[in-house]
């Protein structure tokens, strides 16, 4: 947590400095994202696993006197890795884990034929609406769950205000260093989400032991995230 909370801001500070003094530099843009993502995407992967873990740990990672650092992942590190704050602790928990990829889940793929390539392209706009916070807010408002809608909207307001301010200062900077990671997440985690729930038992479509993929002896099992069915159980 400490490393990611300082590494991203350090790289961003260099980006701001170089943009002010030299303008947009393609070589630094490419190097920035390589260093941000890390060798074999190590930093990227650990950051998003931490977002996920923190979203589920309502007590927070830290105990007094260090509890001031609770929520540092979703409310600080997330800005460098494309995540809207409160996405995991509200939208993910109160929608995805409530409906377990069922029809009421805003980014379900249960209604799509996963054996057809076109289904993935139908799914991606659905996941985009989820990742940006749009469909969770609509979902919560339609069900009268205004407290959850407000929490997601608060994260969206702060996140997109930061992006808006950066783009107002220098649009190319804002796009290259803030919007790009956001879109990167949509593509990457859209694919991950689609594959995590790519199987369905026709006689029992909400059977979590079928519709959640579990990877055994995987090469990238970061803090047991590969055991997805256990996570949904």
C-alpha positions in Angstrom: 0.0 0.0 0.0 2.8 2.5 0.9 4.7 1.8 -2.3 1.7 2.3 -4.5 0.5 5.3 -2.6 3.9 7.0 -3.3 4.9 5.5 -6.7 1.9 6.8 -8.7 2.2 10.4 -7.3 5.9 10.4 -7.9 5.5 9.4 -11.6 2.6 11.9 -11.9 4.8 14.7 -10.5 7.4 14.0 -13.1 4.8 14.0 -15.8 3.5 17.4 -14.6 7.0 18.8 -14.5 7.9 17.6 -17.9 4.6 18.8 -19.4 5.1 22.3 -18.0 8.7 22.5 -19.3 8.8 20.4 -22.4 5.2 19.8 -23.5 3.8 16.3 -24.3 6.5 13.8 -24.9 5.7 10.4 -26.4 8.7 8.7 -24.9 7.8 9.8 -21.4 4.1 8.9 -21.9 5.1 5.3 -22.9 7.7 5.1 -20.1 5.3 6.5 -17.5 2.7 3.8 -18.2 5.3 1.1 -18.3 6.6 2.2 -14.9 3.1 2.7 -13.5 1.9 -0.8 -14.6 5.2 -2.4 -13.6 7.2 -5.3 -14.9 4.8 -8.0 -16.1 1.9 -5.7 -14.9 2.9 -6.4 -11.2 2.0 -2.9 -9.9 -1.2 -2.7 -11.8 -2.3 -6.1 -10.6 -1.5 -5.5 -7.0 -3.2 -2.1 -7.1 -6.5 -3.5 -8.3 -6.4 -6.5 -6.0 -5.9 -4.0 -3.1 -8.9 -1.9 -4.4 -11.0 -5.1 -4.4 -9.8 -6.2 -1.0 -10.3 -2.8 0.5 -13.8 -2.5 -0.9 -14.8 -5.7 0.9 -13.0 -4.9 4.2 -15.4 -2.4 5.7 -13.4 -2.1 8.8 -10.4 -1.0 6.8 -6.9 -2.4 6.5 -5.4 -0.4 9.3 -6.1 -0.2 13.0 -5.5 2.8 15.3 -3.5 4.9 15.2 -2.9 4.1 11.5 -6.7 4.0 10.6 -6.3 7.4 9.1 -4.9 5.5 6.1 -8.1 3.4 5.6 -9.7 4.0 2.2 -6.3 5.2 0.8 -6.6 2.7 -2.0 -9.9 3.8 -3.5 -9.5 7.4 -2.6 -5.9 8.0 -3.5 -4.1 5.2 -5.4 -7.2 4.7 -7.6 -6.7 8.0 -9.3 -3.5 6.7 -10.9 -5.0 3.4 -11.9 -8.3 4.4 -13.5 -10.8 3.5 -10.7 -13.8 5.6 -9.6 -13.7 5.8 -5.8 -16.5 3.9 -3.9 -16.9 1.6 -6.9 -15.9 -1.5 -5.1 -17.3 -0.9 -1.6 -20.7 0.2 -3.0 -21.4 -0.8 -6.6 -19.4 -4.0 -6.6 -20.7 -5.2 -3.2 -24.3 -4.0 -3.4 -24.9 -5.1 -7.0 -22.5 -7.7 -8.3 -22.4 -9.6 -5.0 -26.1 -9.3 -4.4 -27.1 -10.7 -7.7 -24.0 -12.8 -8.6 -24.1 -12.1 -12.3 -27.8 -12.7 -12.4 -30.2 -10.7 -14.7 -30.4 -7.8 -12.2 -26.6 -7.4 -12.1 -25.8 -4.3 -14.2 -22.8 -6.0 -15.9 -24.2 -9.5 -16.2 -23.4 -11.6 -19.2 -25.9 -14.3 -18.4 -28.1 -13.3 -21.2 -25.4 -13.5 -23.8 -24.1 -16.4 -25.8 -20.4 -16.5 -24.7 -19.6 -18.9 -27.6 -20.2 -16.0 -30.0 -17.6 -13.3 -30.6 -20.2 -10.6 -31.1 -21.5 -11.1 -27.5 -18.3 -9.7 -26.1 -18.8 -6.5 -28.1 -22.3 -6.3 -26.8 -21.0 -6.8 -23.3 -18.3 -4.1 -23.3 -20.6 -1.0 -23.4 -22.5 -2.6 -20.5 -19.3 -2.9 -18.6 -18.2 0.6 -19.5 -21.5 1.9 -18.0 -20.7 0.0 -14.8 -17.0 1.0 -14.5 -17.8 4.7 -15.0 -20.5 4.6 -12.3 -23.4 5.4 -14.6 -25.3 2.2 -14.5 -24.8 1.7 -10.7 -26.3 5.1 -10.0 -29.2 4.5 -12.3 -29.7 1.0 -10.7 -29.7 2.4 -7.1 -32.0 5.3 -8.0 -34.5 3.0 -9.7 -34.7 0.9 -6.6 -34.9 3.7 -4.1 -31.5 2.9 -2.7 -30.5 6.6 -2.5 -27.7 6.2 0.0 -25.8 3.8 -2.3 -26.5 6.1 -5.3 -25.1 9.0 -3.4 -21.9 7.2 -2.5 -21.2 6.2 -6.0 -22.1 9.7 -7.3 -19.7 11.2 -4.7 -16.9 9.1 -6.1 -17.8 10.0 -9.6 -18.0 13.7 -8.8 -14.5 13.8 -7.3 -12.9 11.5 -9.8 -14.3 13.2 -12.9 -13.7 16.6 -11.4 -10.0 15.8 -11.1 -10.0 14.6 -14.7 -11.9 17.7 -15.8 -9.4 20.0 -14.1 -6.5 18.2 -15.7 -8.0 18.4 -19.1 -8.9 22.1 -18.7 -5.2 22.7 -17.9 -3.9 20.6 -20.7 -6.3 18.3 -22.6 -3.5 16.0 -23.9 -2.1 15.7 -20.4 -5.4 14.8 -18.9 -6.2 12.3 -21.6 -2.7 10.6 -21.6 -2.3 10.3 -17.9 -5.8 10.1 -16.4 -8.4 9.1 -19.1 -6.1 6.5 -20.7 -5.8 4.4 -17.4 -9.6 4.7 -17.0 -10.2 3.3 -20.5 -7.4 0.7 -19.9 -9.4 -0.6 -17.0 -12.6 -0.8 -19.0 -10.9 -3.0 -21.7 -8.9 -5.1 -19.3 -11.5 -5.7 -16.6 -14.3 -5.9 -19.1 -12.5 -9.0 -20.5 -11.7 -10.3 -17.0 -15.3 -9.9 -15.9 -16.7 -11.5 -19.0 -14.4 -14.6 -18.5 -15.0 -14.9 -14.7 -18.6 -15.7 -15.4 -18.5 -17.3 -18.8 -20.2 -20.6 -17.9 -23.8 -21.2 -16.9 -25.7 -24.3 -15.8 -28.9 -24.2 -17.8 -31.0 -26.0 -15.2 -29.6 -23.7 -12.4 -28.2 -20.5 -14.0 -27.5 -18.8 -10.6 -25.4 -21.7 -9.3 -22.3 -19.9 -8.1 -20.1 -23.1 -8.4 -20.8 -23.1 -12.2 -21.1 -19.4 -13.1 -17.9 -18.4 -11.4 -14.6 -19.5 -12.7 -11.9 -20.8 -10.3 -8.3 -21.1 -11.5 -6.2 -23.7 -9.8 -2.4 -23.4 -9.8 -2.5 -20.2 -11.8 0.6 -18.1 -12.6 -0.9 -14.9 -11.1 -2.9 -15.8 -8.1 -2.5 -12.6 -6.1 -3.8 -13.0 -2.6 -6.0 -15.9 -3.7 -8.1 -13.9 -6.2 -8.0 -16.9 -8.5 -10.5 -18.7 -6.2 -13.4 -16.7 -7.6 -16.2 -19.1 -6.6 -15.1 -18.9 -3.0 -15.3 -15.1 -3.2 -18.9 -15.4 -4.4 -19.9 -18.1 -2.0 
